[in-house]
């Protein structure tokens, strides 16, 4: 499925740009509502406009990776999250993240 540029959000993970759909971003935002310590990630994702990229620092990347891995254990998140998860794993030089909840 080809996405319109307006339906995408660019997430920068350690210099790598990962495109996710706004629908996937919205699902992720809902998920992040229930995870402590993810407020800044949520605000950054919410503020992402048509031309803004979401940039995550190392701590945010680790936290987001933990959230996606927790989500996966319950049934993998939307399809678009797979590429984001792979980029987060590649960028994580500190090993596996702590449990997100």
C-alpha positions as CSV (number, residue, x, y, z in Angstrom):
1,X,0.0,0.0,0.0
2,X,1.4,3.4,-1.0
3,X,1.1,6.1,1.6
4,X,0.5,9.7,0.9
5,X,3.2,12.0,2.3
6,X,0.6,13.6,4.6
7,X,-0.3,10.2,6.1
8,X,3.3,9.6,7.3
9,X,5.3,10.4,10.4
10,X,9.1,10.3,10.2
11,X,10.7,8.9,13.3
12,X,14.5,9.4,13.5
13,X,16.2,6.5,15.3
14,X,19.9,7.1,15.7
15,X,20.2,8.8,12.3
16,X,17.9,6.3,10.6
17,X,14.5,7.6,9.4
18,X,11.6,5.2,9.8
19,X,8.2,6.1,8.3
20,X,5.1,5.1,10.1
21,X,1.5,5.9,9.2
22,X,-0.5,8.4,11.2
23,X,-2.8,5.5,12.0
24,X,0.0,3.5,13.5
25,X,1.2,6.6,15.3
26,X,-2.3,7.1,16.8
27,X,-2.3,3.4,17.9
28,X,1.1,3.9,19.5
29,X,-0.1,7.1,21.2
30,X,-3.0,5.2,22.8
31,X,-0.6,2.5,24.0
32,X,1.8,5.0,25.5
33,X,-1.0,6.6,27.6
34,X,-0.8,3.6,29.9
35,X,3.0,3.5,30.3
36,X,4.7,5.5,32.9
37,X,7.7,7.6,31.7
38,X,6.5,8.0,28.2
39,X,5.0,11.5,28.4
40,X,7.8,13.2,26.4
41,X,7.6,10.5,23.7
42,X,3.8,11.1,23.5
43,X,4.2,14.8,23.2
44,X,6.9,14.5,20.5
45,X,4.7,12.1,18.5
46,X,1.6,14.3,18.9
47,X,3.5,17.4,17.8
48,X,4.9,15.8,14.7
49,X,3.4,17.8,11.8
50,X,3.6,17.2,8.1
51,X,7.2,18.4,7.9
52,X,8.5,17.7,11.4
53,X,10.4,14.6,12.3
54,X,10.2,12.8,15.6
55,X,13.6,12.6,17.1
56,X,14.2,10.3,20.1
57,X,17.2,10.4,22.5
58,X,18.8,7.1,23.7
59,X,16.6,6.9,26.8
60,X,13.4,7.5,24.8
61,X,14.5,4.9,22.2
62,X,15.1,2.3,25.0
63,X,11.7,3.1,26.6
64,X,9.9,2.9,23.2
65,X,11.6,-0.4,22.4
66,X,10.4,-1.8,25.7
67,X,6.9,-0.7,25.0
68,X,6.9,-2.3,21.6
69,X,8.3,-5.5,23.0
70,X,5.7,-5.6,25.7
71,X,3.0,-5.0,23.0
72,X,4.5,-7.8,21.0
73,X,4.1,-10.2,23.9
74,X,0.4,-9.5,23.9
75,X,0.0,-9.8,20.1
76,X,2.2,-7.7,17.8
77,X,1.3,-4.1,17.3
78,X,0.2,-2.7,13.9
79,X,2.3,-3.9,11.0
80,X,4.0,-0.5,10.6
81,X,5.6,-0.8,14.0
82,X,7.8,-3.7,12.9
83,X,10.2,-1.4,11.0
84,X,10.3,0.9,14.0
85,X,11.1,-1.9,16.3
86,X,13.9,-3.2,14.1
87,X,15.5,0.3,14.0
88,X,15.2,0.6,17.8
89,X,16.9,-2.8,18.3
90,X,19.7,-1.8,15.9
91,X,20.2,1.5,17.7
92,X,20.2,0.1,21.2
93,X,23.8,-0.4,22.2
94,X,23.1,-0.9,25.9
95,X,21.4,-4.3,25.4
96,X,17.8,-5.2,26.2
97,X,15.6,-2.5,27.7
98,X,14.0,-2.7,31.2
99,X,10.5,-3.8,31.4
100,X,8.3,-0.8,30.4
101,X,5.4,-1.1,32.8
